[in-house]
Amino acid sequence: MKSKSILVMRFSSIGDIIQTTSTLSTIKEYLPNYTIDYLTLDHFKSILKNHKSLNKVYSISKNAKYSHISELILKLQSNKYDYIIDLHNSPRSKAFSLFLKKSKIKKIKKPRLKRFFLFLFHFNSFEEDFNVRSMYNQAIQDLLPVDHKIGNTKLYISSDEKKEINEKLNIENYFALAPEAAWAQKQFPAQRYIGILNNIYKKFNLTPVLIGSSNTSICKEIAKGYKNKIINISGKTSLRESLSIISNALFVVGGDTGMIHAAEALNKHVIAIFGPTNKQTGGGLFSKLSEEIHAPNIWCKPCSINGSFSCYRKRQYCMTEIDDGEILRAIKNIYI
């Protein structure tokens, strides 16, 4: 009997790729006889390292030459996948699907019109249970039983990776802080983070470990302004090392970022601060170990899919009205 196979495609970003591992879990649960390969960009391939649901991870450079693309397409064609699951629905994924047309193509349907009315007119026509995971899993809905349940996101860090990062940090009890966001409107102010860190130090005497990219300024600002012990490792770690830091942390605090979704996929306690985004935009948390912090009753929220639009009000209420005490309460509930 011929083995059956699936190729899942998602090219970016960190958070979205992590959310698609929910679909991998669903496939493994209900279609255990299928092997699953994954296609993404080189920069994000390491996220899926050692993933137990995957047979192989293929990747391509964002600026790949035609010869490299052709070589990869020929390899994928030779695999003769039964299904291509396009979880990006972008020009790049459509181009690959075109060359893999002998396979059955299934793809996500992005709720662009619903989001347009939500952002522009604040008219919410989304189903009550809509979220990014349900959107991704909808692509394979007709392959699943009617009463199926959506799988959890999962990432895997080896014991060697955990040991190596512990030796690098040389600290036992710490929590991870991921304050960086792709857009300024999603980023909680550095000074308010510093105030929260001061309270955590007074109550629990815990050391924060800052994680982020090499071009972030907020981590530097927090490290400079915080006068107690802090480890700023932003820009000094690989993606896998950042995931290892999260894996070993007592808990994780941050904004609406890929690292927060990584923490959930690694089954960590998470406190996430949400400004202009929510579940209709692809944000939101799912684990019972997680807690979302929102400002209450903000009529203009969400204002864009990723927080990229500048705030048009006299101040950004979705951030300024967040209660720092709620963040500390959530941390207390986790740590005590």
N, C-alpha and C positions, 0 to 999 in steps of 0.2 A: 504494500500500500504506500502510495506516494505521500511523503510528509508534507504538511501544510505550513505556509509561512506568511508572515506579515512584515511589511516595512512601514514604520512610523516616521513621519517627517515633521520636525519643528526646528527652525534654524536659530531662533533667539526668543527671548532673552533669558537670563538666569531664572527669574521667577516663573516665566511661562514654561520653560523646559521642565522645571521641577513639578509644576502643576500637571504636566502631561504624564508624569509617572503614575498618577492616579489611573489614567487610561490603561497603562501597562498592567497595573494591578488588577483592573477589571478583566482585561483580556486573559491574564493568567488564571483567574478564578473560574471564568466561564468557558474559555476556549483553551484548555490545558494542552491540547494536542498541536497547537500552533507554536512554531518558533518565531521570535520577534527580533528583528533588526531595527536599528534606529539611524536616521540621517540628520546631522546637524552641522553647524559651523565648527571649524577647528578650535576656535576660542572657547567653545562651551563643551567640547567633547569630554573633558575630565569630570564634569558633573556626574556623568553616567558611568564612570569607572566602577567596576565590580558589581554593577547592578544585576541582581539575581533573576530579573525577568527577561534580561536581554541576552541574545545569542552573540551579536556583534554590533558595534557602533561604528558607523561610517561617518566621515566628516569631509568638509571641503572648505577651502579658504574663501573668505568674503570676496577677495579679489582674484579668484582662481583663473588661471589661463585656460583658454579653450581646450588645449590638449589634456589638461588635468580633468576638466569637466567631462570630456568625451571618454576618458579612461574609466572614470567612476561610473558613468552611465552604462558602459559596456559590462562592467562588473555587476552592477545591479540588475541589468537585463538577464545576465546569465543565471542569476539566482531564481528567476521565474517565480516571483512572489504571487501568492493567490490574491492578496489584497495590499493596496497602498493606502495607508491612513494618513491623509494630509491634515495635520493639526495646525497648519499655519495659514493656508489659503492665501499665499502671497505670490507675486510674479515668479520668484525663484522656485517655490514648490510646484506651481503650475507648470513651469518649464520641465522640471524633472518628471512630473506626471505625464506630460505629453510623450516623452520618450519611453515611459513604462506603461503605455496604454494597453498592453496585453494583459496586465493585471487589472482587477476590479478596483476602481478608485473610489474611496470614501473620504469626504472632507468636512471640516467644520463649517457651520454657517454663522458668520459673525453678525450680531444683532445691530448692524450699523444704523438702520432707520430708527429703531427703538432708542438707541443711544442719542441720536440726533435730537429727537423730541425731548428726551430727558435733559440734555445739556441746554438746549435752546429755550424750551418752553416749560421745563420742570414738570413734564407730563410723564408719569411712570407707567408704562404698559408691560413691564417685565412680570413674568410669573413669580409668585412668592418664593419659590424654591430655586430660582435661577442663581447660578454662580459659575465661576470659570471652569470648575470641574465638570459640572453638568453640561456645559457647552462642549467641552472636549469629548466627553463620553457619548454625547449625542451622535457623533460621527459614526460610532459603531453600534448604535442602538438596535438596528435590525438584525444584528448578529447575535443578540443576547436574548435571554428569556424575558418575558414581560415584567416579571417581579425581581429583576436584577437589582443589585445594590452597587453603587459607585465605590470603587476601591480607594484606599488611602494613598497619599503620596509617600514615596520611600526613596531614601538614599542610603548608601552603604559606605562606611569608613572602616578600614581594617584596623586590627589591634596594633600593627606596626606603625600605621599612620598616627594613631592616637599617642603611642609611646614617643614617637619622634617629636611631635609638637609639644608634648609635656616637657621633654628635655630642653627644647628650644625656649619655652616660656619660663621654666624653672619656678613654677608656682602651682600650688595644689588647688585651693579654693578660689575660684574667680567666676565672674559672670561676663558674658560677651555683650558688647555694645556696638550696634550697627547703625550709626546715625545718618550715614550718607544716603542720599536719594538722587535719582537721575535728574529730577527737576526741583528747583528751589522751593516751589510751592508745596512740595511733599515733605520738606525737611524741617523737622522740629528745631527751634533755635538752639544754638550752642549754649548760650547762657542759661537757658532753662534746663538743659541736660546737666550742666554743671551743678545747678541747685539740687536736682534729683540725686546726683552722685554724692553730694555732700550729705544728704539725708540718709542715703544707703550706708555710707561710711559710719555715720553716728549710730545708726541702729544695728548694723550687722557687721561692720568692719570688714567689708568685702572689697576686693580689688577688681576694678573694671579692666577688661582687655578690649581695646578699640580695634575694630576691623573695618577695612575699606580699601578703595583703590589708591593708586599712587598719585592721582591728581586731585584728591579730595582736600578741601581746606577745613571742613568742619571738624575732622578728627584732630588736626593740628591745633585748632582753636580751643577745643575741649581739653586737650592734653596740656596746653599752655595755661589755661585758666583754672584748672583743677589742682589744688595744692596738696592733695594726699597722694598715696601711691597709685600709679596708673601705668599700664603698659600700652603704648601706642604702637601697634604693629601694622597699621594701615600702609599699604604700598610695599610691604616687606615680605609678603607671603604669596604663594601661589593660590589658586582657587581651591585646590585640594587641602592646602594647609589651613585656609580660612574655614573650610567645612570641618576640619579636624578640631580646630579651636572651638567651634560651636558644639561639636559632638562631646567634648570634654567639659563644657561649661555647666555651671549649676543651673543657669537659666539665661535667656537672651532677651535683650531690650532693644528696640529700634523702631524705625518708621516702616512705611510701606515699601519694602525692598526685597530683592531676591534672597538675601541672607535670612530674612524672617521666614520666608517660605521654606528655605533649606532647614531651618531649625525645626519647623513642624515635621518635615520629612525625616528628620533624625530623631523624632520623638522627644523633643526637649520642651520644657516649659517656656512659653513665649509671651511677652507683653509687647504689643505693637500699637504704635500711635498713628492713627489714620486722620489725615487732614482732608484734602479735597476729593479723595477717592473712596469708593465703597464696593460692595459686591457686584453691582451692575457694571462696573468698569473693569472687573477682573480682580479686585482686591478682596479682602476678607480672609479670615482664618477659619479652621475647621476642627482642629483637635480640641478635646476636652482639657488638654493641658495649656491651651492658649487663651489669652484674653485680649480683646480689642478695646482700645481707648479712643473714643470719639467725643467731640463737642456736641452737646445735645441741641436738637431742633434747629439745624442750620438749613434754611430753605433753599439756598443756592447750591447745595452739595448733592451730587457731584457736578462739577463744572466742565470736566473734560475726562477723556479716557485714562490719562496717565498723569494728570496734574500739571501738564505742560502749559496751560493757558494762564496768563497773568490774572491775578484777582482784580475784578472790576469794582469791588466795594471799597469803602474808605479804609478798611483794614481787613485782614484775612481771618474772619471770625472762626472758620473751621479749625484754625490753629490757636488763635488767641484765647478762645473760650474753653480750651481743654484744661481740665482741672489736674494740676500736678499731683494733688493729693490722691486722685484716683489711680495714678500710676504707682505711687508708693503703696497704696492699699493692695493693689494687685501683686506687687512684689512681696509684700508681707504675707499674703495668702499662700504664695508659693514657698517661701523660705522658712516659715515657721511651722 
